[in-house]
């Protein structure tokens, strides 16, 4: 799925929500499915990687030029309050994880 198709599908989902043809849960599910399809069929210069390992990074999907760059992006994206809480509770360690191409 290319970017334009993804945007059109998201617009269709939002239009259905606005028209009362879908509720919020259905709209969220439809938009998530569009994004998931777009990410797994991504056709750019970079690759799509998934983090596999400890929570909260497990399952995080990023686009990056290499596995090391993907690791950095996963850590940067996960540098949220949630990850900071885990790091503080467990002595400052970043969760263990690997990245794999999707």
C-alpha positions in Angstrom: 0.0 0.0 0.0 1.5 3.4 -1.0 1.2 6.5 1.1 -1.7 8.0 -1.0 -3.7 4.8 -0.6 -3.1 4.8 3.1 -4.2 8.4 3.5 -7.3 7.7 1.4 -8.2 4.7 3.6 -7.7 6.7 6.8 -9.9 9.5 5.3 -12.6 6.9 4.5 -12.5 5.7 8.0 -12.8 9.2 9.4 -15.6 10.0 7.0 -17.6 6.9 8.2 -17.0 8.0 11.8 -18.2 11.6 11.0 -21.3 10.3 9.2 -22.2 8.0 12.1 -21.6 4.8 10.1 -18.8 3.7 12.5 -18.1 4.2 16.2 -14.8 5.3 17.7 -13.6 1.7 18.4 -14.3 0.6 14.8 -12.6 3.7 13.5 -9.5 3.2 15.6 -9.4 -0.5 14.5 -9.7 0.5 10.8 -7.0 3.2 11.1 -4.6 0.9 12.9 -5.1 -1.8 10.2 -4.3 0.8 7.5 -1.1 1.8 9.3 -0.1 -1.8 10.0 -0.6 -2.7 6.3 1.3 0.4 5.2 4.2 -0.4 7.6 4.5 -4.0 6.6 4.3 -3.2 2.9 6.6 -0.2 3.2 8.5 0.3 0.0 11.1 3.0 0.6 14.9 3.3 0.9 14.8 2.0 4.5 13.6 -1.3 6.0 10.9 -2.0 8.6 12.0 -3.5 11.9 10.2 -4.9 14.9 11.6 -4.9 18.4 11.5 -8.3 20.0 12.3 -8.6 23.8 11.3 -7.1 27.1 8.4 -4.8 27.7 7.8 -1.9 27.0 9.7 -2.0 23.7 8.5 -5.5 22.6 6.5 -5.2 19.4 7.6 -1.6 18.6 7.9 -1.2 14.8 10.1 1.4 13.2 11.5 2.3 9.7 15.3 2.5 9.6 18.2 2.1 7.2 19.9 -0.6 9.4 19.4 -2.8 12.4 21.6 -0.6 14.6 19.7 2.5 13.5 16.4 0.6 14.2 17.6 -0.1 17.8 18.4 3.6 18.3 14.9 4.6 17.0 13.2 2.0 19.2 15.0 3.4 22.3 14.3 7.0 21.3 10.6 6.3 20.7 10.3 4.4 23.9 11.9 7.1 25.9 8.5 7.9 27.3 7.3 8.2 30.8 6.5 4.5 30.7 10.1 3.4 29.8 11.5 5.9 32.3 9.4 4.4 35.0 10.7 0.9 34.2 14.3 2.1 34.0 14.0 3.9 37.4 12.4 0.9 39.0 14.9 -1.6 37.7 18.1 0.3 38.3 18.6 2.3 35.1 18.8 -0.5 32.6 17.3 -0.3 29.1 15.1 -3.3 28.4 16.8 -6.2 26.5 15.6 -6.5 22.9 16.7 -7.4 19.4 15.3 -6.1 16.1 14.2 -8.1 13.2 13.1 -7.2 9.7 9.4 -7.3 9.2 
